[in-house]
Amino acid sequence: IITLESPLEYVYTNRRSFIRQREIPTHSPTFEQAVTDALRENPDVLVVGEMRTPEVLRLTLSAAETGHLVLATMHSASCAEALSRICMSFPAEIQGSIRAQLADVLVGVVCQRLDFVAAHHLRAPRCEVLLASTAAKGTLRAGQFSQIPNVILSGGEEGMWTFDRYQRWMEQKSDWARPAVTPSALAEETVNVVNLPKPSSSPPPARAAAVQGGAPEPQAEISIDEDVDLNELARQIEERMP
């Protein structure tokens, strides 16, 4: 698996695959050059961080056409707009062949919008999913991008999702869950966030003398609940710092 990204956002760990991440322009000057170099290594999977130019689009389509599994991203508001942007990036005289090429290699399109779920105080993706069914490929070859939403609407049994249907599914979900975090882990995370100094292994001279003399050492206690607010915990820690 070769990923081409600008910039690198997540570092993946090899488990059952051999992953190589490359950053543009750190490891390669352009996406065009990076795709060309990656194809020379015969990868099983190629991830293109973003398709911005017609040349990157052409190379990406060629990579998919030669038997590589290609995952690519681009900015769009819907699946139909994503397909339209790909085709419209090329001159009018070759758009027909580009649509045919895209229809031949297409597996699916997922458009994601990040929504805030107020009831659970978290953000979750709301998706539109288009799969490369016979109807979807025929509509794409004909250039009828305005009919793509109807294809998605009628393809629910095939695994396609409209934004509205996905929204209704999210509203029916009742098993939202956050990762379990212990109070000690929350406290440690908060200390790291506010960059507080770690306590030394030996007490300072003045405090050490007080301890040796038998005087009680002042202490500060902070209670931590399961639903502790990190900002409030950080404020309490800062107030008790000498």
N, C-alpha and C positions, 0 to 999 in steps of 0.2 A: 504494500500500500504506500503510495507516494502522495503527500499532500502539498499543495502550493498555496501559500497564505500570505496575506499582507495586512496586518502583521500576524505573527503567531499569537494566538489567544489561549489555547490550551495545549499542554504537553501530554501526549498520549504515551501509555506504557505498553510495551510489547507483551502480549499474552499468547494468543494463538495465531497471531499474525506478526509479520515483520514490517514495522511502520517507519517511514522516513519522512520527516517534516522539513520543508524548505520555505524560507522566508524571502519575499521579494521586497527590496532589492539586495538583501544580505547575501543570499546564496546564488541568486541569478538576477540579472539586471531588469528583466521584464517577464511578464507572464507568458508572452509568446516564446521567448527563449526557454523558459522553464518547462513549458509543455513539450517543446521539441526535445529537450534533453531528457525529460522523464520517459518519453516514448522509446528512446533508445535503450532503456533498461528493461523494457518489456514487463511493465508492472501488471498485476492482476486487477488492481483498483487504482484509479487516479482521481484525486479530489482537487478541483479547481476552485480556489477561494472565491473568486468573482470574475464573471465574464463581462468585460467592459468594452472591448473593441471587436470589430468584425473579424480581425485576424485570430484573436483568441477564440471566438465563437467557431470559426472555421476549423481550427486545430482541435477544438474540443469535440466537434461533430465527427471529425476524421478519426479521432481516438476511439470514440464509441463505435464507429463503423468497422474498425479493424479488430473488434472483439474484446475491448477493455470495458470493464464496468466503470463508468464515469459519474461522479457526483459533482454537481456544480451549483453555484448560487448566483443570484442576481436580484436587484431591487425591483419589486413590482407590487401592485396592489391586489392582484388576482392571478389565478393560473392562466386565464385567457390572455391577460396583459403580458405575462412572462413569455408565452409562446409568440405573441404578436411582436414583442420587442426583439426577440431573436431573429425572426424572419425579416422584419423591417430594417434591421441593421445592414442588410445587404442591398446592392443595387436592384432596381425593379426587374431588370431583365433576367436575373438568376434567382429571384425569390421563389419561383415555382419549384425549381430543383432543390432549393434549401428546405422548403416545406416537405417535399417528398423524402429527402434525406433525414430530416428530423422525425418524421412519422415512422420511418423504418427502425430507428434506434431508440425511440422514446420508450421508457418504462413507466414513468409517472412524474407528476408535478405536485409539489406540496407548497402552498402559500400559507405563511404563518403570521398571525397578528398576536402580539402580547397584550393580554387583557388583565386588568386588576380585579380579582375576586374579593369584593369588599367583605363578604360574610366570613371569609377565612383569612383575610389580611395577607394575601399572597398573589403573585402574578402567575398566570398560566397561559399557554399558547392556545389560540383559537385558530383552527386550521381549515383550509379548503384543499381537498385531495382529488386529483384527477389521475386516473389510471389509463394506460394505453390500450383501451378496448378497441374493437373494430370500429365502433361509431366514432370514438375520439380520433382515431387515425384517419378515417375518411373525412371528418370535419376539418382536420388539420391540413390534409392534402388539398382540399378545396379552398383553403384560406378563409373559411367562414368562422372567424374567431368569435363573432358575436353569438354563435350557437354553442360555444363551449359550456357556458353555464347550464344550458338545457341538457347537455350530455351528462354533466355532473349530477344534475337533479334527477335524471332518470336512471342513473347508474348506482343508486344506493345499494342494491343487492349485490353489486359487483365489488363493493368496498369503497365507493366514492363518497365524498362528504362535501356538502355546501357549508358556507359559514353559518347560516341560520340553523341548519340541522346540528352542527357541532356545538353551537351555542345552547340549543335545547338539551343536548346530551350533557353538557357541563352543568346546567342548572339542575339536572336530575341526580347528579353525583352527590353522594353523601359521605363518602369514605376518604375525604381529603385528609392528608396526614403530613406532618412535618417530621424530619429526621429526629430521632430521640437524642437529646443532649442532656448530659448530667449537669447539675449545678456547678461542680468543680470545673468542668470543661467550659461552661459559660464564663465563670470568673477568670479563668486563664486567658480565654479569648479576649475578654474586655481589657485586661491588663496589656495584652499585646497591641490592641487597637489604639489605646491612648499612649503607648510608648512609655510606660512607667518603668523606672529602673528596677531590676530584680534585686531582692534582698541579698546582702552578702552573707557568707557562711559564718563570719565572726562579727559580734556586735561592735559598734564604734567605741573608741576609748572612753568617752564620757559616760555612755550608757553602761559599758562594762564595769566601770568603777561603781556605779550605782547598784548594779546587780550584786557585785562582790560585797558591798557594804550592807546588804540585806534589804535595801529599799525596794519597794515593789516597782516593777517596770510597767509603765503605762501601756495599756493595750486598747485597741479599737476593734470592735466587733461589727461585722456587716452581715446582716441576715440575707440569705439568698433563697428565693422561692423558685418553684419550677417554672413559673411564668414571668420570671424576672425580666424587666426592661433593661437592655444593655446600656442605654444612655443614662438611665437613673443610677445603675450600678457604677458606671464610670464617674458620675458626679460624686457619689458617696466616697469612692476611693480617693478622688482628688481632694475632697474636703479634709480627709484624714491624713493626707501626706504632710510631713513636717516642713 
